[in-house]
Amino acid sequence: MEWMEKKTLITAFVAQIIAKTNFSELDQIYLYNRILNLVNGFDETGDFSNKSLLELADLLVNGSKDELTAGQKDILKTELLNFLVPIPSEINRIFWDKYQQQGVNAALKYLYQLDQSSNYIKTAEISKNKYFRYQSDYGELEITINLSKPEKDPRDIARQQAVKATSYPQCQLCFTNEGYQGRAGYPARSNHRIIRFNLLDETWGLQYSPYAYFNEHCIFVDEHHQLMKIDQKTFSRLLAILDLFPGYFVGSNADLPIVGGSILSHEHFQGGRHVFAMDQATISQQIHFAGFDNVKAGILNWPMSVIRLAGKDKAAIVKLATKILNCWKEYTDEKVSVIASSNHQPHHTVTPIARKRADEYELDLVLRDNHCTKEYPAGVFHPHPDVQNIKQENIGLIEVMGLAILPPRLQKELAEVKKYLLNQPNQLADKHLQWTKDILQHSAEKITAENVADVIKQALGKTFVRVLEDAGVFKTDTNGQRAFADFVNYVNKQERS
């Protein structure tokens, strides 16, 4: 069409949408008008042929005639990029056609690349995260300072207070987020799609994480909004997912506060295509569970307390895991501050992680205890006060496996640590003073402008090891390992599963 040959921002955007989707030239007018409406009549002439689709979307958002907050800009950008994404029924059809005809990896690649191109996976934002590795006695740990999530716009905060309270969607994992425009204080999900699949006669969904912490970081979500619960069905589901999506690991956060994740209100798992330090950890001690000769078991050489089960018989692994969980829920050993319950509140659960290694299933059970005391009001097996300047949040599934997710506040705070170490004027926060003095005291070399960054990285890595050790219920010393053996003996004495 002659008018579409005009070089404008919207026509350039429309051309790329048509090139990347099933839209055709016949849809040009429709797309132009829909986009013109979204950006409140804004368009401009020029040569935009060298711009990417995401760059064009940003230009449209920033050129909109309305004075938009950061949250409103995100909603508008998501609406624009939604033109890239098929409707849910179509994307599910394409995914499962690829799964059947080309294999699971082709289907997952299709979904992952689509989520990247539509900016559902925030690739540019994720690249802002600081990342490095730290060689510890337990293997090579990964450390990230999470800078990907944008800071809240004060105007969005004000708008959020004025918005009428709503319970729709019930949470950010609910299926009802699919296509949801977003609002003040709630993320835009216009371009969000969920792949439905049957999991042990239940409907579950597969989606990728917008702010991924590792390669192909995905979330498996129950169709129903119901509380997380670790039980026999959890273990069965995890192993079944390994069959459906081979090449991915899958795990669940614990189902209790303090030791669980940030969302306990909706049953879900996390997975992806990544090898963590815990995956590569060796067995420090082989153990045997009576009646389960076809399941290999061992205690992991890891700062947290992990029992690894392995074998080809899924049913046997699930049965043994359930027995261990049930025994752990009732197990108390006050000599090592392990308390099963208090005031009718349960304290014990596990963080389970499953993977396939060759033709064997592996299920790691990380023992968790969330009880608190006057000395440790945030949790006895939670990062202790002397390391909370670095990490005070819950130790969830991802960190359990050896990937630290440190808060964005550290970016500015560590800049002051650096100045202090170099004896420069600084505004070091009081909470970091002792930690920084310890770095100076224990540094094996003189700290200079050339090596200070590496010195701080080493200190962060060392602190993360401490964080994980604090979260371990049976410590790695002689007393702790003896107590761990006592628990294994307790499990073996129990006949029920």
C-alpha positions in Angstrom: 0.0 0.0 0.0 1.3 3.4 -1.0 0.8 5.1 2.4 2.6 2.2 4.1 5.7 3.0 2.0 6.0 6.2 4.0 8.9 5.9 6.4 7.5 6.4 9.9 8.2 4.9 13.3 4.9 3.0 13.3 5.3 1.7 9.7 8.8 0.4 10.6 7.3 -1.3 13.7 4.5 -2.8 11.7 6.9 -4.1 9.0 8.9 -6.0 11.6 5.8 -7.4 13.3 4.7 -8.8 9.9 8.1 -10.2 9.2 8.3 -12.0 12.5 4.7 -13.3 12.8 1.8 -14.8 10.9 0.4 -11.4 10.2 0.4 -10.5 6.5 0.5 -7.3 4.4 -3.3 -7.4 4.4 -3.1 -6.7 8.2 -1.0 -3.5 7.7 -3.8 -1.0 8.2 -5.2 -2.9 11.2 -1.8 -3.1 12.9 -1.1 0.6 12.2 -4.4 1.8 13.7 -4.1 -0.5 16.7 -0.6 0.8 17.4 -1.6 4.4 16.7 -4.3 4.1 19.3 -2.0 2.6 21.9 0.5 5.5 21.6 -2.2 8.1 21.6 -1.8 9.3 18.0 2.0 9.6 18.1 4.1 8.9 15.0 7.1 10.5 13.3 8.8 10.3 10.0 12.4 9.1 9.5 14.5 6.2 8.5 14.3 3.5 11.2 15.6 0.6 9.1 18.6 0.1 11.4 16.5 -0.2 14.6 15.6 -3.5 16.3 12.0 -4.2 17.2 12.7 -3.5 20.9 14.3 -0.2 20.0 11.3 0.8 17.9 9.0 -0.1 20.8 11.1 2.1 23.2 10.9 5.0 20.7 7.1 4.6 20.5 6.7 4.5 24.2 9.0 7.5 24.9 7.3 9.5 22.1 3.8 8.9 23.3 2.0 12.2 23.9 1.1 11.2 27.5 3.4 11.9 30.4 3.9 8.3 31.5 5.3 6.8 34.7 7.8 4.0 34.6 5.1 1.5 35.3 2.8 2.9 32.6 5.7 2.8 30.1 6.2 -0.9 30.9 2.5 -1.6 30.3 2.5 0.2 27.0 5.7 -1.5 25.8 4.3 -4.9 26.7 1.1 -4.1 24.8 3.1 -3.2 21.8 5.2 -6.3 21.9 2.2 -8.5 22.4 1.6 -8.2 18.7 4.6 -10.6 18.3 3.0 -13.4 20.4 0.3 -15.8 19.2 -2.9 -16.2 21.3 -2.7 -18.9 24.0 -4.5 -21.6 22.0 -2.2 -21.1 19.0 1.0 -21.0 21.0 0.1 -24.2 22.8 -0.7 -25.9 19.5 2.6 -24.8 18.0 4.5 -25.9 21.1 3.0 -29.4 21.3 3.3 -29.9 17.5 7.0 -29.2 17.7 7.3 -31.4 20.8 5.7 -34.3 18.9 7.4 -33.8 15.6 10.8 -32.3 16.4 11.3 -33.2 20.0 11.2 -31.5 23.4 14.3 -29.3 22.8 12.8 -27.8 19.6 9.5 -27.0 21.5 11.4 -25.4 24.4 13.6 -23.4 22.1 10.6 -22.0 20.3 9.0 -20.8 23.5 12.2 -19.5 25.0 13.1 -17.5 21.9 9.6 -16.1 21.5 9.7 -14.9 25.1 13.0 -13.3 24.5 11.9 -11.5 21.3 8.7 -10.2 22.9 10.7 -9.0 25.9 8.7 -11.2 28.3 12.2 -12.4 29.3 13.9 -9.2 30.2 17.2 -9.9 28.5 18.5 -6.3 28.6 17.6 -5.9 32.2 19.1 -9.3 33.2 22.4 -8.3 31.6 22.7 -5.5 34.3 23.2 -8.1 37.0 26.7 -8.4 38.4 28.0 -12.0 38.3 31.1 -13.9 39.3 32.3 -17.3 40.5 33.9 -18.2 43.8 36.0 -21.3 44.4 35.0 -22.8 47.7 35.8 -26.0 49.6 32.4 -27.2 48.3 32.9 -26.4 44.7 32.6 -23.4 42.4 29.8 -21.2 43.7 28.0 -18.5 41.7 27.4 -15.0 43.0 25.0 -12.4 41.5 24.0 -9.0 42.6 20.5 -8.6 41.3 20.2 -5.3 39.4 17.6 -6.4 36.8 14.4 -5.4 38.5 13.7 -1.6 38.0 13.4 0.7 41.0 9.9 1.8 41.7 8.9 5.2 40.2 7.5 7.4 43.1 4.6 8.3 40.8 3.7 4.7 40.4 3.7 4.3 44.2 1.3 7.2 44.5 -0.9 5.8 41.8 -0.9 2.4 43.5 -2.3 4.0 46.7 -5.1 5.4 44.7 -6.0 2.2 42.9 -9.0 0.3 44.2 -7.9 -2.9 46.0 -8.4 -6.0 43.9 -7.7 -9.7 44.3 -7.5 -10.3 40.5 -5.2 -11.9 39.7 -4.8 -13.6 43.1 -1.1 -13.8 42.7 1.6 -13.3 40.1 1.7 -17.1 39.4 -2.0 -17.5 38.6 -3.0 -18.5 35.1 -5.2 -15.4 35.1 -2.0 -13.3 34.5 -2.0 -14.5 30.9 -2.7 -11.4 28.9 -3.3 -9.2 31.9 -2.5 -5.6 31.1 -1.0 -4.7 34.5 -1.7 -1.8 36.9 0.0 0.4 39.3 2.1 -1.9 41.5 1.4 -5.0 39.4 3.5 -6.1 36.4 2.4 -5.9 32.8 1.6 -9.4 31.4 0.0 -8.7 28.0 2.7 -10.8 26.3 2.6 -13.6 28.9 1.7 -17.1 27.7 1.5 -20.4 29.5 2.0 -23.8 28.0 -0.5 -26.2 29.5 0.4 -29.8 30.2 -0.9 -32.9 32.0 1.0 -33.7 35.1 -0.3 -36.9 36.9 -3.8 -36.1 35.8 -3.6 -32.5 36.8 -3.3 -29.4 34.6 -0.1 -27.5 35.1 1.6 -24.7 33.2 5.1 -24.1 31.9 6.4 -20.5 31.6 9.8 -18.8 31.7 10.9 -16.5 34.4 10.9 -12.8 33.3 13.9 -12.0 35.4 15.9 -15.3 34.9 18.7 -16.1 37.3 20.2 -18.8 35.0 19.9 -20.4 31.6 16.3 -21.2 30.6 15.0 -20.5 34.1 11.4 -21.7 34.0 8.5 -22.1 36.4 6.0 -25.0 36.5 2.7 -23.7 37.9 -0.3 -25.5 39.3 -3.5 -24.4 37.5 -5.2 -23.9 40.9 -4.3 -21.2 43.4 -3.5 -23.3 46.4 -0.8 -23.3 49.1 2.5 -24.9 48.5 2.8 -28.3 50.2 5.8 -30.7 50.2 4.5 -34.3 50.3 4.6 -37.6 48.4 2.8 -36.0 45.5 5.5 -33.3 45.2 8.2 -36.0 44.7 6.1 -37.8 42.1 5.4 -34.6 40.2 9.1 -33.6 40.2 10.2 -36.9 38.7 7.3 -36.9 36.2 8.5 -33.5 35.0 11.9 -34.9 34.3 10.3 -37.4 31.9 8.3 -34.6 30.2 11.2 -32.1 29.9 14.5 -34.1 29.9 17.5 -31.9 30.1 15.9 -29.6 32.7 16.3 -29.9 36.4 13.3 -29.2 38.6 13.0 -28.3 42.3 10.6 -26.8 44.8 11.1 -24.2 47.4 10.3 -25.3 50.9 6.7 -24.8 52.1 7.4 -23.0 55.3 8.2 -19.3 56.1 11.8 -18.3 56.5 13.2 -21.4 54.7 10.8 -21.1 51.8 10.6 -18.8 48.8 8.9 -15.5 48.3 5.6 -17.0 47.1 4.1 -19.7 49.4 0.5 -19.1 48.3 0.6 -20.9 44.9 2.0 -24.4 44.3 4.9 -24.1 41.8 8.3 -25.5 41.0 11.4 -23.9 39.3 13.7 -25.5 36.7 15.9 -24.9 33.8 19.0 -25.9 31.9 21.8 -25.1 34.3 24.4 -27.0 36.2 24.8 -25.8 39.8 27.6 -26.4 42.2 25.4 -28.7 44.2 24.8 -30.8 41.1 28.5 -31.5 41.0 29.0 -32.0 44.7 30.4 -35.4 45.8 29.0 -37.8 48.2 30.8 -37.5 51.5 29.2 -40.6 53.0 27.3 -43.5 51.5 24.2 -44.5 53.5 21.8 -47.4 53.3 18.1 -47.3 54.0 16.6 -50.6 55.0 14.1 -52.0 52.5 15.4 -49.8 49.6 18.2 -51.8 48.1 17.5 -50.4 44.7 17.9 -46.8 45.7 21.4 -45.4 46.2 21.7 -42.9 49.0 24.4 -40.6 50.4 25.1 -37.4 52.4 26.3 -34.7 50.1 29.6 -32.8 50.7 27.7 -29.5 50.9 27.3 -26.7 53.5 23.6 -27.5 53.9 22.3 -30.9 55.0 21.4 -32.9 51.9 20.5 -36.5 51.3 20.8 -37.6 47.7 18.7 -40.5 46.4 19.4 -42.1 43.0 18.1 -44.9 41.0 16.0 -46.1 38.1 12.9 -47.0 40.1 10.9 -43.8 40.4 8.3 -45.4 42.8 11.0 -46.5 45.2 12.7 -43.1 45.2 9.3 -41.4 45.9 8.5 -43.9 48.7 11.9 -43.4 50.4 11.8 -39.6 50.0 8.3 -39.6 51.6 9.6 -41.7 54.5 12.5 -39.4 55.1 10.3 -36.3 54.9 7.8 -37.8 57.4 10.5 -38.8 59.8 12.1 -35.3 59.5 8.9 -33.6 60.3 8.8 -35.3 63.7 12.5 -35.4 64.5 14.0 -33.4 67.3 17.6 -33.3 68.5 18.0 -30.5 71.0 21.8 -31.2 71.3 22.2 -29.6 67.8 19.2 -27.2 68.1 17.0 -29.2 65.8 13.4 -28.7 66.8 10.5 -30.3 64.9 7.7 -28.1 66.3 6.7 -25.6 69.0 3.4 -24.1 70.0 1.7 -26.5 67.6 3.7 -24.9 64.7 5.7 -27.3 62.4 9.3 -26.3 61.8 10.6 -29.1 59.5 10.3 -29.6 55.8 12.6 -30.2 52.8 13.7 -28.3 49.7 13.6 -31.1 47.0 15.6 -30.9 43.8 15.4 -33.5 41.0 17.5 -34.2 37.9 18.2 -37.0 35.5 21.8 -38.2 35.2 22.1 -40.7 32.3 19.3 -43.2 32.9 19.0 -42.6 36.6 16.8 -40.2 38.6 18.3 -38.1 41.3 16.4 -36.5 44.1 18.2 -34.3 46.6 16.4 -33.6 49.9 17.7 -30.6 51.7 16.6 -30.7 55.3 15.2 -27.4 56.6 14.3 -26.1 60.0 12.6 -22.7 60.5 12.4 -22.4 64.3 13.5 -19.1 65.9 14.9 -18.2 69.3 15.7 -15.0 71.2 19.3 -15.3 70.1 18.2 -15.8 66.5 14.8 -14.2 66.0 15.1 -14.4 62.2 15.8 -18.2 62.4 18.3 -20.5 63.9 19.1 -21.9 60.5 18.9 -18.6 58.6 21.8 -16.2 57.9 23.1 -15.1 61.3 23.2 -11.4 62.2 26.9 -11.0 61.4 26.3 -11.8 57.7 23.0 -10.1 57.3 24.7 -7.0 56.1 25.2 -9.1 52.9 22.2 -11.4 52.9 19.2 -11.3 55.2 16.6 -12.6 52.8 15.3 -16.2 52.8 17.6 -18.9 51.5 15.5 -20.4 48.7 15.9 -23.1 46.2 18.3 -21.3 43.9 20.7 -20.3 46.7 20.5 -23.8 48.3 22.0 -25.1 45.0 24.9 -22.6 45.2 23.8 -19.5 43.3 23.7 -16.4 45.5 21.1 -13.8 44.7 22.3 -10.7 46.6 20.2 -7.5 46.9 20.7 -4.5 44.7 21.4 -2.3 47.7 24.9 -3.8 47.7 25.9 -2.1 44.5 26.1 1.3 46.2 27.1 0.0 49.6 30.1 -2.0 48.3 31.3 1.1 46.5 31.8 2.6 50.0 33.4 -0.6 51.2 35.9 -0.2 48.4 36.7 3.4 49.4 37.2 2.4 53.0 39.6 -0.4 52.0 41.6 2.1 49.9 41.6 4.6 52.8 39.6 7.1 50.8 36.8 9.4 52.1 33.7 7.3 52.4 30.2 6.9 53.8 30.5 3.3 54.9 27.3 2.1 56.5 27.7 0.9 60.2 26.4 -2.5 59.3 29.4 -3.1 57.0 32.0 -1.8 59.4 33.0 -5.0 61.1 32.8 -7.0 57.9 35.1 -4.5 56.1 37.5 -4.5 59.0 37.7 -8.3 58.8 38.6 -8.0 55.1 41.5 -5.7 56.0 42.6 -8.0 58.9 42.6 -11.2 56.9 43.7 -10.0 53.5 46.8 -12.0 52.4 48.0 -9.2 50.3 48.1 -5.4 50.4 44.9 -4.0 49.1 45.4 -1.7 46.1 43.2 0.0 43.5 44.2 -2.8 41.1 43.1 -5.7 43.4 40.4 -4.2 45.6 37.5 -5.4 43.4 38.8 -9.0 43.5 39.3 -8.8 47.3 35.7 -7.7 47.8 34.5 -10.6 45.5 36.4 -13.1 47.6 34.9 -11.7 50.7 31.4 -11.9 49.2 32.0 -15.5 48.2 33.3 -16.4 51.6 30.3 -14.8 53.2 27.9 -16.8 51.0 29.5 -20.0 52.1 28.8 -18.8 55.7 25.2 -18.1 54.8 24.8 -21.6 53.5 26.5 -23.1 56.5 24.2 -21.1 58.8 21.2 -22.6 56.9 22.6 -26.1 57.3 20.8 -28.0 60.1 23.5 -30.6 60.7 26.8 -28.7 60.6 29.8 -30.1 58.7 31.9 -30.5 61.8 32.2 -33.8 63.7 29.3 -33.2 66.1 27.0 -32.1 63.2 27.8 -35.2 61.1 27.3 -37.5 64.1 23.9 -35.9 64.6 23.2 -36.4 60.9 24.0 -40.1 61.2 21.7 -40.3 64.2 18.8 -39.0 62.0 19.6 -41.5 59.3 19.5 -44.3 62.0 16.2 -42.9 63.2 14.7 -43.2 59.7 15.9 -46.7 59.4 14.2 -47.7 62.7 10.8 -46.5 61.4 8.9 -49.1 59.6 6.2 -46.9 58.0 6.8 -44.8 54.9 
